[in-house]
Amino acid sequence: MKNSEIARVFEDIASLLELKGENRFKVRAYQRAARSIEFLPKEIEVMLQQGEDLRGIAGVGEAISKKAVELVTTGRLSYYEELQTQIPPGTTALLEIPGIGPKIASKLASELKISGIDELEQAILNGRVATLAGLGSKTADNIMRQIQSLRRKDQRMPIGQALPIVEEIIADLGSVPGIRNLTAAGSLRRFRETVGDIDLMGTADNPKAVIQSLVALPHVREILAQGPTKATVILLSGIQLDLRMVEHGQFGSLLQYFTGNKGHNIALRTRGQKKGLKLSEYGITDLQTGKLETFANEKDFYARLGLAYIPPEIREDQGEIALAERNALPNLIQLSDVLCDLHVHTDWSDGNDSIETMARAAKRLGYRHLAITDHSFGRGIARGLDEKRLRQQIEEIQRINQRMEGIRILTGTEVDIRADGSLDLPDDILAELDVVVASIHSGMRQEQVKITRRVIGAIENPHVDIIGHPTCRIIAEREPIELDMEAVFRAAAHASTVLEINATPSRMDLKDSHAYRARELGVKLSLGSDAHSADHLEFMRYGIGVARRAFCQPETIINTWPLRQLTAFLKRPR
């Protein structure tokens, strides 16, 4: 059973416990465990094979560890099955539909005897759902849209699941003697938010030894093909991985050929043809002489075509070749440019670690400052902070700042934008904070005009600095809210309010195309890991991937600014 499946079971358990009226701490424990397991860099099945203790996973104690082992070894969980018998049949299946919580699922299952998505779809079509008390036609329409979205969803894997798997495989194969290069290519290297399969490219003195090591890894579920320089396998996660090995001197050609998207590669081949050249995975052939030139690195490959090196993330045929020809490519932001994280949660709300633990972890990453932005009190399930507790947290941060050197902790909040457009905390307490992130967590199915007005209202609030995860999407799980993005971007540019690129790998929100357009209109952007534990601070790299795909330079992202510049910007009159 994959980590994503285990996480889903624990999420379902949390929902079922909430439906039964269990205390919120027990519900929250399963939610925390689900979140930690979903983003583990290693499959739990592999961890157990290697004798690792699951209790080392954040939020996983003795009881949940035993349940995870039962799921992996048997594919079932007796506790989960027992919980399911205590609610109307079909409720769990309905919970898989985004936007359907325990109460609505119970109503649909008990009153309409619905036990699956197909039955629910039919009940919406014949009008039965719309007649239920407390639901109505609007809710029925929203549910139908989510069902249709589920039916459209393809089988691509989110990069947040694929990248850690690939990095572990590369690390395992790195110990093979004589290996010199090993890199992911394709959509993973371009940092697309989802990938259909995984391409690995490498060189080694003994390619066959690398192939043999790959097929013997515990990650591999099935071997589809195996030769002296190529192999195709299915991993435990269900995704296909292809490994290709070439001579050391051909690595640049191979990597370039398998990295760019179709449009980028066609444009390059067309350019080559005009110069009398033929491009292939083996190198560049002079059509007049028949001579093949090989390239050990991509920079020389592009230079042979009269182009500056094009970073992998922007090889999407969106004008990058013309820019490379003029040597006018932007200086894309890098992870090393980031000086702070501006969206972080602690155990004061629904995080796992203390303020000090988060600060020390940020300091180890080389950050100079860190914003603590725990939820406001409207997020009851997240133990959000009311005004009294927020003032207590401000005092605690001041005490920690007095004794901690090398990093400055900024006071902040992630304040809810309520369904009526108001904020969850009064302006006077927001004015005292260093950073205010405003986000939507409820009322996500409102019509476009109303929900856009909510977001723009927050943008225009003089105490709001950043709009968090603006479209509220969860990749492959929850559709984005129906915002008028152009109106939001223009309002943010006018008010000098920052829009966030949320770096949580399941969100990556704003997505790349939105971040690109916002940047074009002069909107400043921020990066927030939305970390709920110290380990989650590492999510920042996913935000960097989005920012690079959006052609963002360091100055566009306020996380790269020194503390004095950042605080002056956040406290400017508005």
Secondary structure, 3 states (H helix, E strand, C coil): CCHHHHHHHHHHHHHHHHHHCCCHHHHHHHHHHHHHHHCCCCCHHHHHHCCCCHHHCCCCCHHHHHHHHHHHHHCCCHHHHHHHHCCCCCHHHHHCCCCCCHHHHHHHHHHHCCCCHHHHHHHHHCCCCCCCCCCHHHHHHHHHHHHHHHHHCCCCEEHHHHHHHHHHHHHHHCCCCCEEEEEECHHHHCCCCEECCEEEEEEECCHHHHHHHHHCCCCEEEEEEECCCEEEEEECCCCEEEEEEECHHHHHHHHHHCCCCHHHHHHHHHHHHHCCEEEECCEEEECCCCCEECCCCHHHHHHHCCCCCCCHHHCCCCCHHHHHHCCCCCCCCCHHHCCEECCECCCCCCCCCCHHHHHHHHHHCCCCEEEECCEECCCHHHCCECHHHHHHHHHHHHHHHHHCCCCEEEEEEEEEECCCCCECCCHHHHHHCCEEEEECCCCCCCCHHHHHHHHHHHHHCCCCCEECCCCCCECCCECCCCCCHHHHHHHHHHHCCEEEEECCCCCCECCHHHHHHHHHCCCCEEEECCECCHHHHHHHHHHHHHHHHCCCCHHHEHHHCCHHHHHHHHCCCC
